Every structure is written in structure tokens, then in C-alpha cells.
């Protein structure tokens, strides 16, 4: 196995997964992060639902189908990894892929979620789905990568990717130059800014979402609930999370207003909801490829540049990082990633 110098830009969930899988296979890994800690961009604002059953194009089904299994494999490798396999309960939402859910009646729903004030006649339950603490998972993976020899540079900005001809040879940063055989871009919405000077267009835009964090004296939700009124789950027994779509920055529909409405909805919808205390409302700027599907792989015209962009990264990053690490180390394309290539645009 050839030991390569691999620079990973970004210490969110994608960068952490890449660092773990590459360092575990004896690569010389350096992670560069502009913040003073990991997971300080979109990862910390993620609802962090391991969500594999929403409708996607058939050519991507295999990735979502394998994502849960990959998390179970990771959990076997890392005993400290805490995943809440509580399942996901949905109603009044677009239908899921048929083969993955079971229908529950009102009586079953009352047994599963006793704190709801109102119940639908029927809901869909996906028992194999779960959720994580995105910051804790990211920090754990980076810690394990360091145990395998990876280096992490925090408070470090990448100023330029250095190329010689059609090959990247390293990264200029605010703390000096870092030589590389491969640069893995796990920089999310910062990817175009780094790629454009190279003449490499990457079609990704920012897709904002809102995360609302609340304190609660007791556990009010036992699964993950998604419906037309709210999307919520317990992060811990004493912290409840809700996710909402971003609308705009107006006073009426800005993040604070949307977050406050979500908080009020949960207070009304849950027994003992009046015990909820609003803790924070934050906007996460998700990197969204133009067609909504991952962009992964070596760039066709810039040797040594490997792209890792995806939504939802919480769901897909462990699996895709494992496959991507295999491509980088073994030098062979993985067929599973064929639909994810930049060349499709």
C-alpha cells in the first residue's frame, strides 16, 4: 500500500469521515480547518437524521440502502459511537419508498408517542432509521483519525490550492504551505471559491435550513417525528431539536420568526409542551449540488483534486467516505460512486 500525503480541507462530518477512513489505512493525513474546533459550520446546525427512505432517483438508491448498514459497521468499530436507533415516524408528508415503511394505526401511535395531543388515523414508521449528535460524531471520528496518525490544523485558512500544470501539489494556508499528493475538498459551500481559480467549476449552491434547540425537563418525543406541522426529535432526554425550512430574512419570515413559530407549535402539540424552553435558533448553510445529489470523485482535468460534496452528509458521509478512501488509496474507481461524478453536469 502506497502511503500518500493527503490534505483534507474541512473538519465537518465529511472531512472527519474521510480523515478516519484514510488514516485507518495508513495514509499521511492532514486536516485543515479554519475554525478553532471541528463541526462549526453546517454540521453543528444539522438535524442529523439518518434518513434513507425519502424519494431519490433510482440510480442513487444503492447508496441510501447501504447507509444504515455502514453506520452499524462504524458502531461496531467504535464502541463510543452513540447512535439513536429510535426510528422515524411520518405523516402528512410526501410518500416514502414503499418497501421501507410499516403503517401504524392510531392505537399503535399512542403507544409509541404518548406525549402527542393529537394523532393521525395512520402514519408511516421506519424502524431502521435513527439520528446522531453531529458534533460528537465528528469529534469522535477526528480523534480516532489522530490515533491513526492524522494531523489536524485548526484556526487555519486555506488561501490557495497550488497547481503545477494539471496537477495539485499542495495547499497554501495562513500558517504556511502543506505539500500533497491528493487534496480532498470537504469544504462544503466553500468549494467553489477554492476551485474557481483553478478553472474548475463545481455546481453547488447554499441551501439554508433552520435548527431550533429547546430545553425540556423530561423526554417528550421517543422517535423522530416528521409531519406537516413540525419535524422534531430528542437530542438527549433534556434537549429537543426541531428543523424548519428557511424562507427569507424578513421580519415576518426570517429565521428567528420561523424558529419561534416552530417552538410555539411544539408547545401546543405536546403534552407538557409548556415545559419547553427555547435555547437557540441557528441557520445552517448546506452545500447543495445543482441536481441535489452528491458530487464525489477525482476531478477529470485537475490531477490530485478529490471532491466530496453531498446532501444529506449526515446520512451519506460514512459510506461515501469509505468508498472514496478506497478510490484514493487503491487507485481504482468504485462503481457505487459512478452516479456521483462531476462529469454528469
C-alpha distance (Angstrom), angle and dihedral (degrees) to the residues before:
residue distance angle dihedral
X1 . . .
X2 3.80 . .
X3 3.79 114.5 .
X4 3.79 109.2 -134.4
X5 3.78 131.6 -169.2
X6 3.78 103.5 -118.1
X7 3.79 122.9 -175.5
X8 3.80 116.4 -163.0
X9 3.79 116.1 -162.3
X10 3.79 110.4 -152.5
X11 3.81 133.5 33.7
X12 3.77 100.4 -143.9
X13 3.78 123.7 113.1
X14 3.83 93.1 -70.0
X15 3.79 94.9 48.6
X16 3.80 91.0 45.2
X17 3.81 92.7 51.5
X18 3.81 90.7 47.9
X19 3.81 91.9 48.5
X20 3.79 92.0 49.9
X21 3.79 96.5 49.4
X22 3.81 94.7 42.3
X23 3.80 96.4 44.9
X24 3.81 90.9 45.7
X25 3.79 87.0 59.7
X26 3.80 93.4 53.3
X27 3.79 100.0 -100.0
X28 3.82 122.8 150.2
X29 3.81 97.9 -112.2
X30 3.80 128.7 -173.2
X31 3.80 119.7 179.9
X32 3.80 117.2 -159.6
X33 3.80 118.6 -160.2
X34 3.79 126.8 175.3
X35 3.80 94.6 -152.5
X36 3.80 126.5 72.4
X37 3.81 91.8 -113.1
X38 3.80 140.5 22.4
X39 3.81 126.9 -87.4
X40 3.79 95.3 22.8
X41 3.80 98.4 135.4
X42 3.81 125.3 51.8
X43 3.82 94.9 -27.8
X44 3.80 94.4 70.1
X45 3.81 90.2 49.2
X46 3.79 93.7 51.5
X47 3.80 122.3 118.3
X48 3.82 82.4 -143.7
X49 3.79 99.2 -146.9
X50 3.80 113.4 165.8
X51 3.78 89.1 -139.1
X52 3.78 115.8 175.2
X53 3.79 105.3 153.3
X54 3.79 105.5 66.1
X55 3.78 116.7 111.8
X56 3.79 114.6 -82.0
X57 3.79 133.0 160.4
X58 3.83 111.3 -76.1
X59 3.80 93.2 -115.6
X60 3.83 88.7 66.6
X61 3.80 98.3 45.4
X62 3.79 93.0 96.9
X63 3.81 91.7 59.6
X64 3.79 94.2 51.6
X65 3.80 91.6 42.5
X66 3.81 90.4 54.7
X67 3.82 96.9 42.3
X68 3.80 96.9 83.9
X69 3.80 92.4 46.8
X70 3.81 89.0 51.8
X71 3.80 90.4 54.4
X72 3.80 90.3 51.4
X73 3.81 89.4 50.9
X74 3.79 90.4 49.7
X75 3.79 90.3 49.0
X76 3.80 89.9 54.1
X77 3.80 89.9 51.5
X78 3.81 94.7 45.7
X79 3.78 113.5 40.8
X80 3.81 90.3 -173.5
X81 3.80 92.2 61.6
X82 3.79 108.4 110.3
X83 3.81 114.7 -156.9
X84 3.78 121.7 173.4
X85 3.82 104.5 -138.7
X86 3.79 92.9 -173.3
X87 3.80 97.7 132.3
X88 3.79 129.0 -125.6
X89 3.79 127.1 -92.2
X90 3.81 119.5 -158.8
X91 3.78 139.5 175.5
X92 3.81 136.8 156.2
X93 3.80 88.1 31.3
X94 3.83 134.6 106.7
X95 3.82 110.8 -71.2
X96 3.76 121.0 -92.4
X97 3.76 126.2 -129.2
X98 3.79 100.5 -69.7
X99 3.76 100.2 -126.8
X100 3.79 96.1 60.5
X101 3.80 109.2 58.3
X102 3.78 140.7 63.4
X103 3.79 123.5 -146.0
X104 3.79 117.4 -122.1
X105 3.79 126.0 -162.7
X106 3.79 126.7 -140.9
X107 3.80 94.3 -90.8
X108 3.80 91.7 52.4
X109 3.80 90.9 47.2
X110 3.78 91.9 52.5
X111 3.79 89.7 53.5
X112 3.81 92.6 47.3
X113 3.81 97.9 43.5
X114 3.82 109.1 21.4
X115 3.81 94.4 169.0
X116 3.81 97.0 68.3
X117 3.79 116.1 106.7
X118 3.82 94.1 -154.4
X119 3.79 131.8 28.8
X120 3.79 133.6 -160.2
X121 3.79 119.0 -125.8
X122 3.79 88.9 -114.2
X123 3.80 138.7 7.6
X124 3.78 138.5 180.0
X125 3.80 120.1 -114.9
X126 3.81 125.4 -164.8
X127 3.78 105.9 -167.8
X128 3.81 97.4 -172.5
X129 3.80 96.5 59.0
X130 3.78 122.6 94.5
X131 3.78 146.5 158.2
X132 3.79 140.7 -122.1
X133 3.77 141.8 -156.3
X134 3.82 96.4 -102.2
X135 3.79 95.9 -156.4
X136 3.80 93.6 48.5
X137 3.81 92.7 48.4
X138 3.80 92.4 48.6
X139 3.80 93.1 48.2
X140 3.80 91.9 47.2
X141 3.80 93.5 51.4
X142 3.80 91.9 48.4
X143 3.79 91.1 47.9
X144 3.80 90.4 52.3
X145 3.81 90.3 46.4
X146 3.81 88.5 54.4
X147 3.80 89.8 51.7
X148 3.81 86.2 57.2
X149 3.81 89.8 51.4
X150 3.80 104.9 -90.4
X151 3.80 118.0 148.5
X152 3.81 122.7 -142.1
X153 3.80 124.3 -158.8
X154 3.80 112.5 -164.0
X155 3.81 125.4 -172.5
X156 3.80 87.8 32.3
X157 3.79 124.8 130.3
X158 3.79 122.0 -156.8
X159 3.79 107.2 -132.5
X160 3.80 100.0 178.2
X161 3.78 143.6 -4.4
X162 3.80 107.3 -127.9
X163 3.78 117.4 -136.5
X164 3.77 132.8 -174.0
X165 3.76 108.4 -163.1
X166 3.78 107.3 -46.7
X167 3.80 95.5 -19.2
X168 3.78 133.9 85.3
X169 3.78 111.7 -131.7
X170 3.77 102.3 175.8
X171 3.75 151.9 -38.0
X172 3.80 130.1 -87.3
X173 3.80 111.4 -144.5
X174 3.79 138.3 173.7
X175 3.81 86.7 -100.2
X176 3.78 98.0 47.5
X177 3.79 141.6 -80.3
X178 3.81 123.0 -40.2
X179 3.80 116.9 -161.8
X180 3.79 118.3 -138.8
X181 3.76 145.0 -177.1
X182 3.80 89.6 -165.5
X183 3.80 131.6 17.1
X184 3.80 114.0 -155.9
X185 3.78 111.7 -157.8
X186 3.80 108.9 -147.7
X187 3.78 91.4 152.4
X188 3.79 98.9 120.4
X189 3.79 112.7 -157.3
X190 3.81 89.2 4.0
X191 3.80 91.3 68.2
X192 3.84 98.5 92.4
X193 3.81 92.2 51.5
X194 3.79 90.1 56.6
X195 3.81 96.0 41.3
X196 3.80 101.6 42.5
X197 3.85 95.3 72.6
X198 3.80 87.5 56.8
X199 3.80 91.3 54.2
X200 3.80 89.3 -111.2
X201 3.79 112.4 134.9
X202 3.80 115.0 -156.8
X203 3.84 112.7 -173.1
X204 3.79 102.1 -138.0
X205 3.79 131.1 130.1
X206 3.79 136.0 -176.1
X207 3.80 115.5 -92.6
X208 3.81 109.1 -171.2
X209 3.78 125.4 -150.4
X210 3.79 132.7 177.1
X211 3.80 126.5 -123.6
X212 3.80 119.2 -164.2
X213 3.79 119.3 -163.6
X214 3.81 121.7 -161.6
X215 3.78 136.2 -180.0
X216 3.79 120.0 -131.0
X217 3.79 132.6 -176.7
X218 3.81 92.4 -141.2
X219 3.78 139.4 18.5
X220 3.80 107.4 -85.5
X221 3.83 102.4 170.5
X222 3.81 123.4 47.5
X223 3.81 101.7 -178.0
X224 3.78 130.4 24.4
X225 3.82 110.4 -83.5
X226 3.80 123.9 -156.2
X227 3.79 122.5 175.0
X228 3.79 140.9 131.4
X229 3.81 91.6 -79.1
X230 3.81 102.0 46.7
X231 3.79 147.4 -16.0
X232 3.79 112.5 -143.0
X233 3.79 146.4 149.7
X234 3.77 140.3 168.7
X235 3.80 114.7 -98.6
X236 3.81 87.9 -172.5
X237 3.80 132.8 -11.6
X238 3.80 87.8 -87.3
X239 3.81 102.3 36.2
X240 3.79 124.7 67.1
X241 3.81 123.3 -168.6
X242 3.79 129.2 -158.1
X243 3.80 129.3 -173.9
X244 3.79 127.2 -150.9
X245 3.79 137.4 176.3
X246 3.77 117.6 -102.8
X247 3.82 113.5 -118.2
X248 3.81 109.8 174.3
X249 3.80 142.9 -60.0
X250 3.80 97.2 -90.0
X251 3.79 121.8 125.2
X252 3.81 90.5 -113.4
X253 3.81 98.8 45.2
X254 3.79 105.0 19.3
X255 3.81 121.1 123.8
X256 3.80 94.3 -91.2
X257 3.81 92.2 51.7
X258 3.81 93.1 45.1
X259 3.79 91.4 46.8
X260 3.79 92.7 49.2
X261 3.82 90.9 50.8
X262 3.82 90.4 51.1
X263 3.79 89.8 50.4
X264 3.80 91.4 50.0
X265 3.82 91.0 47.9
X266 3.80 92.0 54.5
X267 3.79 92.0 47.1
X268 3.81 88.4 54.9
X269 3.82 96.2 40.7
X270 3.80 100.3 49.8
X271 3.77 130.8 65.5
X272 3.80 105.7 -116.6
X273 3.80 87.0 15.6
X274 3.78 88.3 139.9
X275 3.80 87.8 75.5
X276 3.82 90.8 67.6
X277 3.81 116.1 111.1
X278 3.79 120.4 -162.4
X279 3.80 109.4 -123.7
X280 3.81 107.0 170.4
X281 3.80 145.9 -16.8
X282 3.80 116.1 -152.4
X283 3.80 136.3 173.4
X284 3.79 119.9 -136.8
X285 3.80 118.2 -159.2
X286 3.78 104.0 -144.5
X287 3.82 119.5 -159.8
X288 3.79 105.0 -120.5
X289 3.83 120.5 -172.1
X290 3.79 111.3 -139.6
X291 3.81 93.5 -103.8
X292 3.81 94.2 38.1
X293 3.80 96.0 -113.7
X294 3.83 131.3 108.3
X295 3.78 123.4 -79.5
X296 3.79 106.8 -151.0
X297 3.77 135.0 157.4
X298 3.78 146.7 51.6
X299 3.78 115.1 -40.9
X300 3.80 110.8 -107.6
X301 3.82 95.3 -134.8
X302 3.80 104.4 27.8
X303 3.79 112.5 62.5
X304 3.77 115.3 -145.9
X305 3.81 95.2 26.6
X306 3.81 116.1 115.9
X307 3.80 120.2 -175.2
X308 3.81 124.9 -150.3
X309 3.80 112.6 178.3
X310 3.77 123.5 147.3
X311 3.77 149.5 146.3
X312 2.92 123.9 -120.7
X313 3.77 91.9 28.7
X314 3.80 94.3 172.1
X315 3.81 89.6 59.9
X316 3.78 99.6 38.7
X317 3.81 108.4 27.6
X318 3.84 99.7 86.0
X319 3.80 92.6 50.0
X320 3.79 97.6 40.1
X321 3.81 92.4 44.9
X322 3.80 90.3 53.7
X323 3.81 91.0 51.5
X324 3.81 92.5 42.5
X325 3.80 92.3 50.8
X326 3.79 88.2 53.4
X327 3.81 90.9 53.1
X328 3.80 92.9 48.6
X329 3.80 96.4 46.2
X330 3.81 101.1 36.3
X331 3.79 96.7 36.3
X332 3.79 92.2 -133.9
X333 3.79 126.9 116.6
X334 3.78 117.4 -115.8
X335 3.79 111.6 -134.0
X336 3.80 90.1 -146.2
X337 3.80 88.8 69.4
X338 3.82 97.0 47.8
X339 3.85 94.2 103.8
X340 3.82 89.5 52.7
X341 3.79 99.4 62.8
X342 3.80 121.6 125.3
X343 3.81 88.8 -132.1
X344 3.83 91.1 76.4
X345 3.81 90.2 77.0
